[in-house]
Amino acid sequence: MRRFVSVFALLFFAIPFGISINGCGKKTAITYCSGDSGVSVGQVVSITLQPKIYGISINQAEISQTSSPSGIDCKGTAVSSASYTYASSDTTRTLLDIQPTTGKLCGGTWNRNSGGGIPDYTTCTSTGMTGIAYVTATANGVTSNPLPVYVHPVVTSVVLGAPSTDCLNDPATNCSPAATNADSSSTSAIACPVAYSNGCCNIATVVVPNPAPANYDQKSCVSQTYNAQLAARVYAGTGTNRTNVSCQVGHVTYAAQSAGIVTIDQNGLATAEQPGATIVTATVALTGSSAGFFSTCPPADIALSYPGSTTGTTNIVVNQNNTQPISATVTDTLGKPMTGLALEYVSTTPITIPASSNGTVTPVFPGQAAITAICQPPTCNTAPQSELGVFGNGKSVTSKPVNITTPGTNSTVLYIASTDSQYIVPVDFTQTQLGAPVRLPFVPNSIALSNDLTSIYLGSDTELMVVNATSLAITKQDTTVHGVVLSVSPDNSTVVISDPVRQQIYLYNSSGTVSTTYGGVGTHAAWSPDSQTVYIAAGNQILVHSSFSGWKQLSPATSGGTAVNDVTVTVPAVGAYFSGPVTTARGYCSATTSDTSTAPPTVSNIFYPTADSVAALTDRLAATNDGFHILGANASAATLNDIQVNLAPVAATTNGPGSLTASGGITCPTNGAGLTFSSVVAPIALTGIVPTAITGVLPTSDSKVAFVTYTGTGGVLPYYVPPTFGSGGNTSGVGIPGTYNTIPLTAPAIAPVAGIISADNTTLYVGTSGDALVHLINTGTFTDTKTIAPNLPSATGATGTFAIPNLLVQRPRKTT
C-alpha cells in the first residue's frame, strides 16, 4: 500500500510538470516573404558577383580570385551562405578554369590529380587560348549573375592616349566590347559586332555622356571642371613581337597618382579639378602600370582685390588691429576661371603686417607691407618631376602685390651686441634706462631675431646660442652647429647657419635639430616670404633650397665665373639678385624644354636659370618693397647702384619699370626659357665717405628711403631717396637716379658700421665706430637725434675699452 501511494505521488507531481514544460516551449516563428509559405525572410534569393559589369581581366597562366559573393533576401537585407559553388562557362576548362569551392581562377587549366604530393588547384597552365568566359557562384539553389572574365596574353605595357578612330589598324580600349557594352542597363548601350581579327568591335565609339567630352591625348591641358575621355593601348610582348591586345583585356580602370588634380570614373571619363599634373596608372590583369599623365591647366593670372578696390589701385591704408580681407580672381592658361585653389598669401613684413592663409590681413604694428598670393607646388599646381613644366604645371604663379600701409608709431626693444664682446644689452624705449647687460657663453659672430619675436639666435665659433627675447635667458647652447647665423625663415621654423671650418651649411630646425646640410661657405641668405625657398650666396656657387625640390647647386655662380657675396629676394618673390662684380638674378621659374608631339611629352628643366645680368659692381644688396628697385653698394668704387627692375617686361605698361600684367600676376614661361627681368642702372657716387667695406643697404619698408652702412671713415651716414614710379609718379624716368645725401653723425663717430630700421620706419638705429655708441636717426628729418652708450666690454681691447656695437636686432612693441 505504501509503495502504491509513493508511485501515485510521483505521478501526481511529475506528469503535470512535464506537461507544463512542453506546453510553454517556444518555436522560432517563420516569416515568409509572401503569404504563409514559400521563401522565408533571411533566405538568400539573389547573389551578386562584382564587378558585375566590368568583370575581371587575367593574363594567360595567371592565377586570380573572384570577389566574395554578396547575397540578399527578399527584403533586400544582406545575408550570407556558409559555402558557395563556383563554375565557369568554359566547360572544357581550357580557357578559364576555376576551383569550385573557393572561386580561385586560372587563365588556362588547373592541375588535378598530379600526384607526387602536389595539391590540386595550385598550378595554372596556359593553353594559349584568348577569349571571354563567365563565372557564377551558387548557394541554396540560387545562382549569381554571370561575371565576365577576360583571358588574354600577358600584358607588358599600357599607354595612355586618345581614343582610337581606326579599330582595325590602331585599336584602343574604346574599341573593346567591354567598353561599348560597359553599361548594359543604359538605353544608349551600343551593340558590339566583333568583326576584326583582333577582337575589336567594328565601330569606333563608346558610351559617353551627352555632350561628348574631348578626347585626352596628353598634348594639352584640361580646364578645371571640364571633362576628357581617356583611352589606353594595351600591349603584349616586346620589340617586333609586340601585339596590341586592347580589345582582349576587358575593362581597364584608371587612377591618378596625385590626389585632387583629376577624378576618373569607371569608364575613363576624367574631370579636371585643381591645377597640376599627375601620373595616371591603368590597371589591367590585377596589375597597375604607369600609362601616362593628366594635366589640369595652371593659373595664368592671379588678380588681387579688396572691398572697394578699383582697377589699377594697389595701395590701401589699413589701421592697426583692423582686419582687411583680400580676395583673388584666378584665370587659367585657356582663359577659364578657376576656384578653390590652395593659394598662399604672404607679406614682405610679416612681423608688422602678417597675412593669414585665407588672405585676410590684420596689422599688428604700424608699417608697410606688400601682400601677394602664390599658387606654388607642392600645395598648388604640383607636377611629377618627369613632367615638370609641361603646360606650365609644376611651376609657381605669383600675383601682383597689394601694398598696405598702417599709419602710426610704435616703440622698440633694441638688442645691442658686438663681434668683440661677450655681452648683449637690451634697450626698451618705453623705459627710462638701459637694461642690464647679459653675459653670453661666447663672443658672437652674428645675430638674428625670429619673426615671432621670441628667440634671438647668435652664432659663434664654438656653438649656437639661443636667447629668449623677453627675459634674455639662454634657452639653448648647441655645440653641434657652430658658425655664422645667416638668416631665420619668416615662419620661424628654420635657421640658416654657415660653418666656415667644416665648410658646411646647415638648415637648423627651431626644434633644435639639423634638417639638412650642404657643402659650402655661405656669406648671406635670403628667404622667400612663404618660407618655401632660401637663396644662399656662397662664393663661386649659388645654393637654393626649396621645400618642393630640395637642394639645387648653381655653379658657376655667374656666367663669367665671378663670385657672389650677398643676396636679396625680389618683390614679388619670383627670384633673387646676387651681388658681385656683375650683379645677376636667378628666376624661380625653371627653363623648360618639352616636346608635346609625343605622348606623354618628353621634358628637361634647368632650375633657377639666369633672369638678369647687370653691369653693376655691388657688395651688398636690398630690394625695395614696391618692387621697382634693387639697391646695391660697393666699397672699391664707392658707388650706389639703383637697379630699376621690371620683373615682367613682356607685359610692361605705362606704369613704368616694375609694372606687372594688366590684371595682376607673373606667370612662368611654358617652354624654352625661364623668367627674364629687364633692368636699367642708375649709378650714384657715395660721396663724403671712404669705405673699406659696405656692411648693409637698408631700405625702409615703405620704399621711400634707403641707408648705407660701412666700415671706413667719413663720419656721415649716406641715404638715398629712390625715384617713384607708377600712378602719380615718374612714368618715364627709366634709369634716372633718385636723390643722394648724407647725414652728419655726432662726433666722434667715424662710420655707421651696422643698422636696423624700426618697424614703423621712423627711426634708424646705427652702431658706430669711433665712439662705440648707437645713434638714433630720424628718418623724416634725416638728423642724428640721440645716442645710446651700450658700454659693451671689449673681448680683445684693454680693460675699460668698449666694443663697437655691430650686431643689432629690434623687436617692435606698442608705445604703452
Summary of the structure (lengths in Angstrom):
residues: 816
radius of gyration: 38.0
end to end distance: 117.1
largest distance: 146.8
contacts: 2913
relative contact order: 0.07
helix: 5%
strand: 42%
